[in-house]
Amino acid sequence: MTRPSTLVVPPTGGTTTQPARRHVVALPAGLDLLNANQRQHHQAKARLVKEIRTAAWAAARSARLPRLERAHILYVVHPNSVSRRRDPGNWAPSAKAAVDGLVDAGVLDDDNSTRLLGPDPRLGSPVKGYQLVLVVTDLTAVPDSHLALLDPTHQLTPVEGRT
């Protein structure tokens, strides 16, 4: 499912900017996800990676996501309805497989750091069965000054002599 965002990047120094377009790619609820805390046989892990990657490819194709030159991806893990504390970063292996599915679908040429910021983890509301949702924001129209706000590592410089 794709929803254009109403998010507008604020202008800087009198320059006008275009709205950043955001797309939501929801993988099927109940799909088995990879967790960094799991210890699995390599074949079982490969099977899950393939399933997640294929599901993301299919979701991106059915949502008709456009080709993006540069994007920011937020992944939202919707946990099972059981209440307990969770670390959404533990599902990074699932997010990686899903992003690879977006590359397979032609949404991005590659998922390297020159084209992609993220994927950044968030915890969503509970659903029956786990669900992984990708929020893809097109950064093509975002000025460099605002990209620096999204990726502060470009502003950081090493401090000499500090430990």
N, C-alpha and C positions, 0 to 999 in steps of 0.2 A: 504494500500500500504506500503510495507517495502522496505527501501533502506539502504543497509549497508553503514556506514559512512566511510569516508576517514580520519576521525579524529584519530590522533595517540597521545597517551599520551606520553609526553616527558620523557626520562629516567632520573633516579636520581641515583647518586653515582655509575655509571657503570652497574647498573642492566638494563636488557632489559625488555621492556614491549610489550604486544600485543596490536594491535589496538582495541580501544573501538568500539563495534558494536552499531549502532544506527538504530532504526526502526521508521518509521512514520506511525501513525494510524490516518487516516482522517475520521471523522464522516461525514455523509451526510450534504451537504449544505442545509440550509432551515429548519433543525431540530430545534424545539423550545428548547431554552437553559434556564437554571435557572440563575438568577441574584440575588446577595445578597440584592439588593435594592427593589426587588419585595416583595409585601405582598400578599401571596396567601393562599387560603383555603388549609388545609393539604391534602385533597384528590387530588386537582389539582397539588399540589407540588409532591405528591407521584407518580402521573401518569407521570409527566415529568422526575422524577428520573428514573423510570422504563424504559422509552423510551430511555433516554441517555445511561443508563447502558446496555440495550439490543443492542443499536447501536454500542457501544464500543466493546461489546462481539463479535458481528458479524464481525466488521471490523478487530479485532485482529485474529479471527479464519480464515477469508478469506485471511489475510496477512500471515498466518502461523507463527506467532511470536513464537519463542522458549520459553521454560520455563527459567526464569531468577532467579538467587539467590538473586541478589541485583541490583537495577536500580535507575536511576535518570530520572524524568519525567518533561518535560517542556510542558506546554499547551499553545497553540497559539490560540487566539481568532481572527478570521477574521470577522470584523464587516460588517454590511450592507454598501452599497456604499454611504450612507449619510455621509457627512463630519461633524464631531464634535469631541470634546475631549472625550476620554474614559479612564476608569480605568480597565485594564484587570483583576485585582485582584477581581473585582466584580463578575466574572464568576467562582469563586472557587467552589460554589455548583455544577456547571455543571462538572467541572474537577473532583471533588470527586466522582460523580456518574460514570463518564467515567473510572476512575481508578478502581472503584469497578467492572466495567465490565471487565477490564483486569484480575482482580483476578478471576472472574467467568470463564473466558476463560482459566485459568491455566497458564497465563504468569507469575504471581507472586503467591507465596503461601499465602501472606498476604500483606496488604499495611501499615504495622506498620513501625516505624522509624528504626527498625533493618534491613529492607529489601529495604526501599524506601527513596530516597531523593526527596523532592518536594511534590506535583507538584508546579512548579514555573511558574508564569504567564508572558506572552508576548503578545503584540498586533501585529497582522499580517496585511497584506494588505487587503483592502476591497474586498468582494465578494458579489454577489447577494444573499441575505439571509445570516444570520449568519452561521459561520462554526467553529467548534472546532476541532483542530488538536493536537494530542499528539505526542511528540517526546520522545521516550523511549531509553535511553542509558544504555547498559549493563555495570555494574560496576564490574563484576566478575574479570576481568583481570587488573583492575586499582589498583595500589599499595596504601597502606594506606596513604602514605605521600601525594598523590594526592587527595585522598578522603577528606583529611583535608582541601584542597583548595576549594573543592566544598561545604563542610559543616564546616564553620569556628567555629561553636559552640563547636566543639570538642577541639578547641585550646583555647577557652576563659575560663578564670577562674574568679570567682567573686572577686571583689576588696572590701576588708573589710574597713569599715568606710567611704565609699564614698556614697553620696546620689545623 
